[in-house]
Amino acid sequence: MTHQRTAMDEVLAQGLLEREQQHLYRRRRTLQSPQTPDMTVDGRSYLGFCSNDYLGLANHPQLIDAAQQATAAFGTGSGASHLVCGHSSEHHALEEELAAFTGRERALVFSSGYMANLGTINALVGKGDAVFEDKLNHASLLDGGLLSGARFQRFLHNDLASLEKKLVSTDAARKLIVVDSVFSMDGDLAPLPELAQLATKHGAWLMADDAHGFGCLGATGAGSAEHFGLSQSELPILMGTLGKAAGSYGAFVAGSHELIETLIQHARPYIYTTAIPPSVAASSRAALLVMRNEGWRREHLQVLIARFRQGAQQLGLQLMSSATAIQPIVIGSAEVTMAVAEKLRQQGILIGAIRPPTVPEGSARLRITLSAAHTEAHIDQLLGALASCSELLPANRGAPL
């Protein structure tokens, strides 16, 4: 069927053309296989380094079995929001297990990380309050702060002095500090212990988005709070996602009884969204068991990170200061970044080309993500492919191993 183009279409088409000319146009690829390092995308096989499946659980048989059993028991959909009739025993058990796993009193499951961040910030602060966010926070955290009605202030990345200067100058009734615990595009960690001290000193509340730390960090995989040894009182608002290292889907916020009850009463994305399917909650429960029982996955991931960083350093590649599964190579130009990603794709390597507005202007990059499902041979194959692109990549300027 042919449709007549409208005046709206003409205006939108011009905007899309400009985006394409700036090398910022985003195109979707179609995955035709499970989420594993060996991927089939648009009919072609690739070795992937662009998934957030950090522990290799997205295709784990125990998660698949748990989801299948829950589907047989509960059906495919939740049918309603948690507060109507969509809160199943699988959801409830998952929340109890997440609370125990993270060492918190309670946890609340959201349908996505974006919803969790938006809902939590808006439930806790509003007009007359202040929210302080790291400049490199995830878009969902920034949007949550902007939409809250509170005075929204951004401090320099991981800069405690910049944050304290803003805390000292506010007379807000409530003060909320919000950070990523592992920054999604840089891979570095927030100084959570120091942030907790600042929050206590200035009577502020601290919230950490542990989307990229949960499952990977800590002795048992409980995330950044466990990694730094921070209690519920020191880090009162802990958010984590279940669609990355946990290999499932959804998100949660963990903290005190009072925090969780406040979110149930006031977090609109929680109140007005259909609950995730019980089968998804069941697969997340299975993921928690695997995280506990298969600690070798975190150990292997650390081996791969070290191998990649050492090899990249030997190639003279410019690395960022990241000890996590996120290993970006900043190129700068969006056009060159796309060219490198395409050259790697032609060699059967799939890596995300991250460009503005996801990252600041002039900092387009390859976002390489490693998984416990990768092998050391996979890392060597990646390094070989990167070596073939050396003429396009920036030289090392002393980035630390």
C-alpha positions as CSV (number, residue, x, y, z in Angstrom):
1,M,0.0,0.0,0.0
2,T,1.3,3.4,-1.0
3,H,0.8,6.3,1.5
4,Q,1.0,10.0,0.7
5,R,3.8,11.8,2.4
6,T,2.6,14.5,4.8
7,A,4.1,17.9,5.8
8,M,5.1,16.2,9.1
9,D,7.0,13.5,7.1
10,E,8.9,16.1,5.1
11,V,10.1,17.8,8.3
12,L,11.1,14.5,9.9
13,A,12.9,13.3,6.8
14,Q,15.1,16.4,6.8
15,G,16.1,15.8,10.4
16,L,16.9,12.1,9.6
17,L,19.0,13.2,6.6
18,E,21.0,15.6,8.8
19,R,21.6,12.9,11.4
20,E,22.8,10.5,8.7
21,Q,25.2,13.2,7.2
22,Q,26.7,13.6,10.7
23,H,27.3,9.8,10.9
24,L,25.0,9.6,13.9
25,Y,22.2,7.6,12.3
26,R,21.3,4.4,14.2
27,R,20.3,1.2,12.4
28,R,19.0,-2.0,14.0
29,R,20.4,-5.4,13.2
30,T,18.3,-8.6,13.6
31,L,19.7,-11.2,15.9
32,Q,18.8,-14.8,14.7
33,S,20.5,-16.8,17.5
34,P,20.8,-17.0,21.2
35,Q,22.8,-14.3,23.1
36,T,26.2,-16.0,22.9
37,P,29.6,-14.9,21.7
38,D,29.0,-16.7,18.4
39,M,26.1,-14.7,17.0
40,T,24.0,-14.9,13.8
41,V,23.0,-11.4,12.8
42,D,21.2,-10.5,9.5
43,G,22.0,-14.0,8.2
44,R,25.8,-13.8,8.9
45,S,27.9,-15.3,11.7
46,Y,29.9,-13.0,14.0
47,L,32.0,-13.1,17.1
48,G,30.3,-10.6,19.3
49,F,31.8,-8.1,21.7
50,C,28.8,-5.9,22.1
51,S,26.4,-7.7,24.5
52,N,25.9,-6.9,28.2
53,D,25.6,-10.6,29.0
54,Y,28.7,-10.4,31.2
55,L,28.4,-13.8,32.9
56,G,27.1,-15.7,29.8
57,L,23.8,-16.5,31.5
58,A,21.3,-15.4,28.8
59,N,21.4,-18.9,27.3
60,H,22.2,-20.9,30.4
61,P,20.2,-24.1,30.6
62,Q,19.1,-23.6,34.2
63,L,17.6,-20.2,33.3
64,I,15.8,-21.7,30.3
65,D,14.4,-24.5,32.3
66,A,13.2,-22.2,35.0
67,A,11.4,-20.0,32.5
68,Q,9.8,-23.0,30.8
69,Q,8.5,-24.4,34.0
70,A,7.1,-21.1,35.1
71,T,5.4,-20.6,31.7
72,A,3.7,-24.0,32.1
73,A,2.6,-23.1,35.6
74,F,1.6,-19.4,35.1
75,G,1.1,-18.8,31.4
76,T,2.9,-16.3,29.2
77,G,1.7,-12.9,30.6
78,S,1.2,-11.3,34.0
79,G,-2.0,-9.7,32.8
80,A,-1.9,-6.7,35.1
81,S,0.3,-4.4,37.2
82,H,1.7,-5.6,40.5
83,L,-0.9,-3.6,42.5
84,V,-3.9,-5.1,40.6
85,C,-3.4,-8.8,40.1
86,G,-0.1,-9.2,38.3
87,H,2.1,-9.8,41.4
88,S,2.8,-13.6,41.2
89,S,4.5,-15.8,43.7
90,E,7.5,-15.9,41.3
91,H,7.8,-12.1,41.6
92,H,7.4,-12.2,45.3
93,A,10.1,-14.9,45.7
94,L,12.4,-13.0,43.4
95,E,12.1,-9.8,45.5
96,E,12.8,-11.7,48.7
97,E,15.9,-13.4,47.2
98,L,17.2,-10.2,45.8
99,A,17.0,-8.5,49.2
100,A,18.9,-11.4,50.8
101,F,21.4,-11.5,47.9
102,T,22.2,-7.8,48.2
103,G,22.1,-7.7,52.0
104,R,19.1,-5.3,52.1
105,E,15.8,-5.5,54.0
106,R,13.6,-5.5,50.9
107,A,13.7,-5.3,47.1
108,L,11.1,-4.2,44.5
109,V,11.1,-5.5,41.0
110,F,10.5,-3.1,38.1
111,S,9.8,-3.9,34.5
112,S,13.0,-2.2,33.2
113,G,16.0,-0.3,34.5
114,Y,14.8,2.9,32.9
115,M,11.5,2.6,34.8
116,A,13.3,1.8,38.0
117,N,15.5,4.9,37.8
118,L,12.7,7.2,36.6
119,G,10.2,5.9,39.2
120,T,12.6,5.9,42.1
121,I,14.0,9.5,41.7
122,N,10.6,10.9,41.1
123,A,9.1,9.1,44.1
124,L,11.9,10.5,46.4
125,V,12.3,14.1,45.3
126,G,10.3,16.9,43.8
127,K,9.8,20.7,43.9
128,G,11.8,22.2,46.7
129,D,14.3,19.4,46.7
130,A,17.7,19.0,45.0
131,V,19.2,16.1,43.0
132,F,22.9,15.9,42.2
133,E,24.1,13.7,39.3
134,D,27.4,12.8,37.8
135,K,27.8,14.3,34.3
136,L,28.3,10.8,32.9
137,N,25.3,9.2,34.4
138,H,23.0,7.0,32.3
139,A,20.3,8.7,30.3
140,S,17.6,7.2,32.5
141,L,19.1,8.7,35.7
142,L,19.5,12.1,34.0
143,D,15.9,12.0,32.7
144,G,14.7,11.0,36.2
145,G,16.4,14.0,37.7
146,L,15.1,16.4,35.0
147,L,11.5,15.2,35.3
148,S,11.4,15.2,39.1
149,G,10.8,18.9,39.5
150,A,13.7,19.1,42.0
151,R,16.6,21.4,41.3
152,F,18.7,19.3,39.0
153,Q,22.5,19.8,39.3
154,R,25.3,17.9,37.6
155,F,28.8,17.6,39.0
156,L,32.1,16.8,37.2
157,H,32.7,13.1,36.6
158,N,33.8,11.3,39.9
159,D,34.8,14.7,41.2
160,L,34.0,14.8,45.0
161,A,35.1,18.5,45.3
162,S,32.7,19.5,42.5
163,L,29.8,17.6,44.3
164,E,30.6,19.0,47.7
165,K,30.6,22.5,46.4
166,K,27.1,22.1,45.2
167,L,26.0,20.3,48.4
168,V,27.3,23.2,50.5
169,S,25.4,25.8,48.5
170,T,21.9,24.2,48.6
171,D,19.1,24.8,51.1
172,A,16.9,22.0,49.6
173,A,14.6,20.1,51.9
174,R,15.8,16.8,50.5
175,K,19.1,16.2,48.8
176,L,19.6,13.1,46.6
177,I,23.0,12.1,45.1
178,V,22.6,9.8,42.1
179,V,25.5,8.0,40.3
180,D,26.2,5.0,38.2
181,S,28.3,2.6,40.2
182,V,29.9,1.4,37.0
183,F,29.7,3.9,34.2
184,S,28.2,2.2,31.1
185,M,30.2,3.9,28.4
186,D,33.6,4.3,30.3
187,G,33.6,1.2,32.5
188,D,35.1,3.0,35.5
189,L,33.7,2.8,39.0
190,A,32.2,5.6,41.1
191,P,34.0,6.3,44.4
192,L,31.0,5.0,46.4
193,P,32.7,4.9,49.9
194,E,33.7,8.6,49.6
195,L,30.3,9.5,48.1
196,A,28.6,7.7,51.1
197,Q,30.7,9.8,53.5
198,L,29.8,13.0,51.7
199,A,26.1,12.1,51.8
200,T,26.3,11.5,55.5
201,K,28.2,14.7,56.1
202,H,25.6,16.8,54.2
203,G,22.5,15.0,55.2
204,A,21.9,13.7,51.7
205,W,20.6,10.3,50.3
206,L,22.8,8.2,48.0
207,M,21.5,6.2,45.1
208,A,23.6,4.0,43.0
209,D,22.6,2.4,39.7
210,D,24.5,-0.9,39.7
211,A,23.3,-2.1,36.3
212,H,26.9,-3.0,35.2
213,G,28.2,-4.1,38.5
214,F,25.5,-6.4,39.7
215,G,26.6,-10.0,39.1
216,C,30.2,-9.0,38.2
217,L,31.5,-7.3,41.3
218,G,31.7,-8.5,44.9
219,A,32.8,-11.9,46.3
220,T,29.4,-13.5,45.6
221,G,28.4,-11.2,42.7
222,A,26.1,-9.0,44.7
223,G,27.6,-6.0,43.1
224,S,29.2,-2.7,43.9
225,A,27.8,-2.5,47.5
226,E,29.4,-5.8,48.3
227,H,32.6,-4.9,46.4
228,F,33.0,-1.8,48.6
229,G,31.5,-3.3,51.7
230,L,28.8,-0.7,52.0
231,S,25.8,-1.3,54.3
232,Q,22.2,-0.3,53.7
233,S,22.7,2.8,55.8
234,E,25.7,3.8,53.9
235,L,24.2,3.1,50.5
236,P,20.4,3.3,51.1
237,I,19.2,3.2,47.5
238,L,20.6,0.4,45.4
239,M,19.3,-0.2,41.9
240,G,20.3,-3.1,39.7
241,T,19.2,-4.7,36.4
242,L,18.5,-8.3,35.6
243,G,19.0,-8.1,31.8
244,K,22.8,-7.8,31.9
245,A,25.0,-10.1,34.0
246,A,21.8,-11.9,35.3
247,G,20.9,-12.9,31.7
248,S,17.2,-12.3,32.2
249,Y,15.1,-9.1,32.1
250,G,13.8,-6.4,34.4
251,A,15.3,-4.4,37.3
252,F,15.1,-3.9,41.0
253,V,15.6,-1.4,43.8
254,A,16.8,-2.7,47.2
255,G,16.8,-0.9,50.5
256,S,14.9,-0.4,53.7
257,H,11.2,-1.3,54.3
258,E,10.3,2.4,54.3
259,L,12.0,3.0,50.9
260,I,10.3,0.1,49.2
261,E,6.9,1.0,50.6
262,T,7.4,4.5,49.4
263,L,8.1,3.3,45.9
264,I,5.1,1.0,45.9
265,Q,3.0,4.0,46.8
266,H,4.6,6.7,44.6
267,A,6.7,5.2,41.8
268,R,4.5,5.7,38.8
269,P,6.4,3.5,36.4
270,Y,5.9,0.7,38.9
271,I,2.3,1.4,39.7
272,Y,1.1,1.8,36.1
273,T,3.0,-0.9,34.3
274,T,2.1,-4.5,33.7
275,A,4.4,-6.8,35.7
276,I,7.1,-8.7,33.8
277,P,6.0,-12.3,33.0
278,P,6.3,-14.8,35.8
279,S,8.6,-16.9,33.6
280,V,11.1,-13.9,33.4
281,A,11.0,-13.6,37.2
282,A,11.7,-17.3,37.5
283,S,14.7,-17.1,35.1
284,S,16.1,-14.3,37.3
285,R,15.7,-16.5,40.4
286,A,17.7,-19.2,38.6
287,A,20.3,-16.6,37.7
288,L,20.9,-15.7,41.3
289,L,21.6,-19.4,42.1
290,V,24.0,-19.7,39.2
291,M,25.8,-16.5,40.3
292,R,26.3,-18.0,43.8
293,N,27.3,-21.5,42.6
294,E,29.4,-20.7,39.6
295,G,31.9,-18.1,40.9
296,W,34.3,-19.3,38.3
297,R,32.5,-17.1,35.8
298,R,33.5,-13.9,37.6
299,E,37.1,-15.2,37.9
300,H,37.3,-16.1,34.2
301,L,35.9,-12.7,33.3
302,Q,38.7,-11.1,35.2
303,V,41.3,-13.2,33.4
304,L,39.8,-12.1,30.0
305,I,39.8,-8.4,31.0
306,A,43.5,-8.6,32.0
307,R,44.4,-10.5,28.8
308,F,42.6,-8.0,26.6
309,R,44.1,-4.9,28.3
310,Q,47.6,-6.3,28.1
311,G,47.2,-7.2,24.5
312,A,45.7,-3.9,23.6
313,Q,48.4,-2.1,25.4
314,Q,51.0,-4.0,23.4
315,L,49.3,-2.9,20.2
316,G,49.6,0.7,21.3
317,L,45.8,1.2,21.6
318,Q,44.4,3.9,23.8
319,L,42.5,2.3,26.6
320,M,40.4,3.9,29.3
321,S,40.9,3.4,33.0
322,S,38.5,0.5,33.3
323,A,38.9,-2.8,35.3
324,T,35.4,-4.0,34.3
325,A,33.9,-5.9,31.4
326,I,33.4,-2.6,29.6
327,Q,36.6,-1.8,27.7
328,P,36.0,1.3,25.4
329,I,38.5,2.5,22.8
330,V,37.8,6.2,22.3
331,I,38.4,7.3,18.7
332,G,36.8,10.7,18.7
333,S,35.3,11.1,15.3
334,A,31.9,9.5,14.7
335,E,32.8,8.9,11.0
336,V,36.1,7.1,11.8
337,T,34.4,5.1,14.6
338,M,31.9,3.9,12.1
339,A,34.6,3.0,9.6
340,V,36.5,1.0,12.2
341,A,33.4,-0.9,13.3
342,E,32.6,-1.7,9.7
343,K,36.2,-2.9,9.0
344,L,35.9,-5.2,12.1
345,R,32.4,-6.4,10.9
346,Q,33.9,-7.4,7.6
347,Q,36.3,-9.6,9.6
348,G,33.4,-11.2,11.5
349,I,33.8,-9.1,14.7
350,L,30.7,-7.3,15.9
351,I,31.3,-4.3,18.2
352,G,29.1,-1.4,19.1
353,A,30.0,2.0,17.6
354,I,28.9,4.5,20.3
355,R,28.4,8.1,19.1
356,P,26.8,11.3,20.4
357,P,24.4,12.0,22.0
358,T,25.1,8.7,24.0
359,V,28.6,10.0,24.7
360,P,29.9,13.6,24.6
361,E,30.9,15.3,21.3
362,G,34.3,14.3,20.1
363,S,34.4,11.1,22.2
364,A,32.8,8.5,19.8
365,R,34.2,5.1,20.6
366,L,34.2,1.3,20.2
367,R,32.4,-0.1,23.3
368,I,34.0,-3.5,23.7
369,T,32.2,-5.7,26.2
370,L,33.6,-9.0,27.5
371,S,31.7,-12.0,28.7
372,A,32.5,-15.1,30.8
373,A,31.3,-17.0,27.8
374,H,34.2,-15.7,25.8
375,T,37.4,-17.8,25.6
376,E,41.0,-16.6,25.6
377,A,41.1,-17.5,21.9
378,H,38.2,-15.1,21.3
379,I,40.2,-12.3,23.0
380,D,43.2,-13.1,20.8
381,Q,41.0,-13.1,17.7
382,L,39.6,-9.7,18.7
383,L,43.1,-8.3,19.3
384,G,44.2,-9.5,15.8
385,A,41.3,-7.8,14.2
386,L,42.0,-4.6,16.1
387,A,45.6,-4.8,14.9
388,S,44.4,-4.7,11.3
389,C,42.7,-1.4,12.0
390,S,45.7,0.2,13.7
391,E,46.0,3.0,11.1
392,L,42.5,4.2,12.1
393,L,42.9,3.9,15.9
394,P,44.4,6.6,18.2
395,A,47.8,5.8,19.6
396,N,48.2,5.0,23.3
397,R,48.8,8.1,25.4
398,G,49.8,6.4,28.6
399,A,46.4,5.0,29.7
400,P,46.9,2.8,32.7
401,L,46.7,-1.0,32.6
